[in-house]
Amino acid sequence: LMSYGTGTGETIFGDITFAYLEDTNQYVANYSMGGRLLEPTGDTGRDQVYDVKIERPADFVPPVVHTPGELRWGRGEGCGFFYDSAKKWHADYFCNSNREFDCTHDNRMSGVCSITTGWGFTSNVFTCGDCPGSTGSDTRCRPDCASPYNDNCFSATSCGLPSMYQYFTDREAAVALKATQADSRRTAGFSSALDFVPVRLGYWNCADNKPSNGSSLSSAQSG
């Protein structure tokens, strides 16, 4: 079960999920049934039908048609997308200006960059998820995750984001939030499920021709 984000209504059954179940030898997967698990719902206050007229040039090439469950997040970005810091991601994925409108990474939805400040934790216990050894000696451990403890604590009961999840300097955080100053140790994306990476939160699903997840906008923004 995969999701572009925790608040977009875009939770889907991906082909990887079907393949995993099929590999257990207990299921026969029907890949045509992939796609969104639940239809996004929104309190728009009204139903509208939008008549969008698009004039395409003579040399227009339609986009590739993917299976319903084919995942697009990070597709074709290579191993660096997985191993490197998200700060090295292409601008289609990583955003650095709060409330900035643009397109989502796959150009299917208009999206808004969501960056928040105030992230904090009450304990220094922290697990990377890929470090089975408490000393970080296991060869499978990432170099920036050599300890099971948060390396960014101000006291025994007050911690910010671990350094591996800090994507801004203080100056960059202030610029991102359009503020005079900001604490980079507490500034990041809106979702812990995305490793606190600042990304664009989709609010309009062009494929369904309707607002998604509570948007009250009656037309899509640029993108």
N, C-alpha and C positions, 0 to 999 in steps of 0.2 A: 504494500500500500504506500503510494508516494504522494507527495504534496509539494506544490510550488511554495506554499507558505501556510501559516496557521490561520490566516484570516481572510483568504481570498475566495473560499468556496471552490477551490480548484483541486480538491482531493480526488485522486483518480486511482484506478487499478492499472498499473503499468505492465508492459510486456515482461519486465524483469520479475514482477510478482508472479505472473502466470508461469514463467519458465521455472521459477523456484518450486512452485507447487507441482509442476509436471515432473521435475527431477526427483521428487519423493516417490515416484512410481505409484502414487495413490490417486492421481488425478489425470484427466485428459483435458487439456486447456483449450478453450475456444477463444482465440485471440481477438476475434471480432467483437467480443463483449467487453473489451477494455474501454477505458475512458472515465469520465467523471462519475464518481460514486453517488453523489447527491447533487441535485440541481441547486445552484446558488439562490438564496432568497434574500430579498431586500425590501425594506419598508419605503418604497418609492412614493406611495400615496396615490399612484395612478398607473394604468397600463397604457402604453403608447406603442404605435406601430411606426417605425421609421422608414421612410422611403429614401434610400441613398442611391444616387445616380453617380456612377463612376465612368469616366471616359478614359479608356485605355488606349495607349499608343499602338500602332500597327505591329511593333516588334515586341509587344508584351508577352512575357513568358509566365504562365501561371506557376504558383509555388508547388513544391513537391507535396503530394498527398501522403500523409503518414497514417499508420494504423491508429485506432482510437487510443490504445494504451502506450504508444511510443513516447518515451520521455524526451523532452527537449532541453531540459536544464543541463548545461555543460556539454551538450552534444558537440563532438568534434573539436573540443578545446584542448585535448591532449592530457597527458599525465600531470603537467604542471597545475592544471585546474584543481586537481585533487591534493597534490603534495604541497604546493606553495601557499603562502598566505593569500587570503581573499583580496588583500590590498593590491595584488598583482593581477587580479582579474581584469578582463576587458571592461570598458565603461558600459557595455550593454548589461552587465551584471552588477557591478559595484557602483554605488552612487555616493556622492559626497556633498550634497546640498539639500538640507531638509526642506520638505514641501515643494520640491522642484518637480514639475510635471514633465513626463516624457513617455516613451513606450517601454513596455516590459521587454525582457531579453529576447523573446521570440516574435515581437511585433504583433502579437495577437490582442493585446489589451493596452489601453492607456494606463499609466501608472504614476504613482507619486512616491518620491523618495521619502522614506520614513526613518528618521534618526532621532533617537531619544537620549536624554541625559538623566542621570540619577540611578543608573544600575548599581546595585549593591547587594552584598551577601553578608549574612550574620555568622558565617563560619569559614575557617580557612581550609576546610576539607574540600578538595576538588579532584575530580577524576577526568582524565582526558578521554578515556574510553578505549584507547589503543595502547595503554601502558600496563601490561599485566604485572610487571615487577615493581615493587615499591621503591626500589633504588634507581629505577630507570636503566638498569643494565641490560634489559632484554633488547635484542637487536631489532625487534619490531617497533620499538618506541621511537616516536618523533623526537628530534634533537631539542625542540623547544618545549618538550613535555617530559622532562627528566625527573619530575617530582610529583607525588600525588597531592601536593598542597598548593593552594593559591599563593602566588608570589607577589600579590598586590594587596596586602592587608595593612590597614592603618592601626588596628588594635585587634585584640583577641575576638571581638564580636563585630568588627566592621571591616569589610573587604570590598574592593572594587573589582573590575574585570581582570582576570588573569592576563598577563602580558601577551600571551598567544592570541587573545581575543581583543586586543587593543589595535584599532585600525587608524587612529588619528594621533597626531601630536596635539598639545594644548592649543597651539595656534590654528591647526587644521580643524580641530573640533569647534573652535569659536567661529571660524568662517563657515563651517557646515551648518551651524545653528543660527547663523546671522546674529551673533552676539559679540559683545566686547571681550568676553573671556569665557572659557569653559574648561572643565576638568576632563581630560582625555581618558583618565582611568575609569570614568563612569559614563562615557559617551560611546554609543554604538547603535546598531540596528535595533529594530523593534522586537525581534523574536530570538529567544534562546535556542529554539529548534533549528535556526539557521546559523548557529554559532555566532550570534550577535552581528552578523554581517549586514551592513546597510544596503538594502536592495529596494527596488521600486515595488510598491504594493499595488497590484492591479485592482482597478475599480470599475472597469468597463469591459465586457466580453463581446468583442466584435462578432464572434462566430454566432452567438445567440441573439445579437442585435438588441441587447437590453442591459441595463446597469446590473452590476453584480455586487453582492454583499453589502447591501444597504446604501449604496450611492444614490443620492437624490439628483444627480446631474442628468440632464435630458439630452446631452450631446457629448460625444467623445472629444477629448482634448487632442492637441497635436500629436500625431503618431498613429 
